[in-house]
Amino acid sequence: MAEEISIAIVGGTGAMGTALAHRLAMPGIKLIIGSRDPARARAAAESLGESLAGEKPEGKSNEAAVRDAEIIVVAVPYEGHARTLTELKGEMGDKVVIDTVVPLEKGRPFIPRAGSALMEAQEILGPGAHLAGAFHHVSAVDLLVVDAPLGDVLVCGDSAWAKQKTMALIERIGARPLDGGPARHAYIIEGMTGVLIYLNRKYKSKHASLKITGIPD
């Protein structure tokens, strides 16, 4: 039986947060949808709960969601990334933090001062934070369809424990996790999102993803 875990999605009412919530809403996972606006979080949780037979997700403020969960998924737009992490730093403690944020400006990737969104998070949360970067190149459209294939998910970071927990979670939602290396690789992985956005526009699709060949399952 899979381990029972509680997960908070910070920014859980946005496009990526909502999509991740749909895919993560499964038996054995206590899901908490967080938002700067608790009323929006509760509404999103109630809406998702209507389609679930089992345990219903909860909606709370970002602070309360982080406080009550074991694993934190950060799914806010890049422009609110630093502010959100700064506000929640005191609640995160030694919990695993999965950063899904991609630095984008009008759909185009750029490299922030810290080198990547993940490195920015590391600067804010401190060198001892259990951080992993993941889900950057997974289609929100496909996440919303619980049996849709997700491709491969690259995970990077300097915390072996955070990467292990993140990769186990990715397997649980039906995708193949691959260790993408240390946090300094994050700018490459985050930047791939811009390429996938271009491919979707170019070829009129919403499902572009990554598949790494030559590595056995």
N, C-alpha and C positions, 0 to 999 in steps of 0.2 A: 504494500500500500504506500502511495506517495506521502511524503512528509507534509503535515499540515503547516501552512505558512500564512502570514498576514502581509499584504502588500498595499502600500499607499501609492496612488498615482498623483503626483503634484502637477497641477495643470490638467486634471482629469476631465475637464469640460471642453477642452480644445479638440482639434481634429485628431491629432496623434494620441492624446490621452484617452479620448473616447474610444478610438479603435483598439488600443491596447486593453482597455477595460473589457471590451466585448470578448477579446481572445483570452484574457486571464480569468474571466468569470467561469470557473469550473469547480467541481467538487474538490475539497481539500484546500481551497484558497479563500481566505477571508479578504475581500477586496474593499478598500476604502478609497473613494474618489474625493480628491482634495481640490479646493479652489480658493482663490482670494475672497470669493463671495460664497459663504456657506449655503445660502439658499439655492444658488445654481448647482452646487455640488449635490445637495439633497434631491433636487429635481432630476439631475442626471442619473443618480443612483436609483431613484424610483422608476425612471423610464427603462433602465437596463433590467431592473429586477422583475419587471412585468414579463420578460421573456425567459426567465429562469425558473426551474422547478425546485432547485435547492436553496442554499443559503443566499440571502439577498445582500447586495453590496450596501455599504453605508456612504453617506455624503457628509463631509465635514469641512471645516476650514483647513487650509494647507497645514497650519501648525498642529491642529488636533489630529489630522490624518497621519502626519509624520510621527507624532508622539505615540500613537496607538499601533503602529505597524513595525514589523521586523525588517522588511525590505522596502526601500524607497525608490520609486521610478520618477525621474524628473523629465517631464514632457511639456515644458513651457516653450513659447517662442524665444528665439535667441535674445531679443531685445529685453526680455524680462529675466534672463538667466542669472546674471550676477546679483541682481536685486533679490530675487527669490532665494537663492542659496545663502546670501548674507542674512536674510530674515530668518531662515530656518536652521542655520548652523547650530544653534544651541539645542535644538530638539533632535538633531541627527545622531549625536554621540558616536558610538562605534557601530552603528547599523550599516548594512550594505546599501550603497547608493548606486543606482544604475542611471547613468546620464545618457539620454537619447537625443540631446539637443544638437542641432546643426547650425553653424553660423551662416545665415542666408540673408541676402539683401535683394529684394525683388526677385526671389527665386534663384539668385546666383550665389555660389559659395565664396567665402573670403576667409582669410586666416586672421583671427583676432590677435591682439597684442600678446596674449599668453601663449599663442601657438595653436590652440584649438579650444573648443568648448570644454573638453575634458580637462585639459591643463588649467584652464581658468577655474573650473570647479575645484581642482586640487589646490590651487593657490588660496581659494576662499576657505575651504574646509580644513586645510592643513595637511601636512605630509603623512600623518597617521590615518587619514580617512580611508575607508574601505570603498574605493570607487572603481567602477567599471563602465566603459562606454559600449553601448550596444543598441540595436534596432535602428541605426541611422539609415539603412538602405532597405527597410522593409516597407512595403506599400500599405498605407492606412486602409486603402480600399480592400486589400486582401485580408488584413487583420479583422475587418468587420465580418468576413464570411468565415465562420469557425473551421470549416473543412477545406478552405482554399490553401494551396501550397504557398509556402513563404520563401522558398529558396534557402540559401545559406546565410547565417547571421554571424558576422565577425565581431568578436569581443576583444577589447583591448583594455589595458590598465596595469598598474604596478602592484596591485593587491591580489595575490594568488587566491585568497579566500573569496574576495568579491567576484573574481572571474569564475571561480568554481560554482558559486551560488547562482550567478547569472546564467552560466551555461546549462546548469540543471533546470533552470526555469524555462529556457529556450527549448530544451528537449521536451519539456512538459506540454508546451503548446504546439508541438508537432513540427518544429523546425530543426535544422542541423546547426549546432553551434560550432564555430571554429575559433581557436585561440589566435587572435590577430596580433599578439605581441604586447609590448609595453605601452604605456600612456603616450609616449612620444610618437607612436604610429597613428594617433587619433586624427591628426589633421588630414592624413591620407584617406582614412575610412570615412570621416565626416564629409570630406570633399567629394566622395563618390556620389553622394546624394544629388549634387548639382548635375552630374553626368546622367543619372537616372531620370531626373526631371526633364532634362533636354531630350533624352530618348523617348520618354512618354509623349512629349509635345511633337517631336519629329515624326513618330510613327503612330500617333493618335491612339495611345494606349494609356492605361492607368495601372499596369501590372509589372512594370520593369523591376527586376530584382537581380541579385547576384547568385551565381552558381560557380563554385570552385571545383574544377575537375582535377583528376589525378591524385586525389586524396581518398583513401578507402573509408567507408563508413565505420 
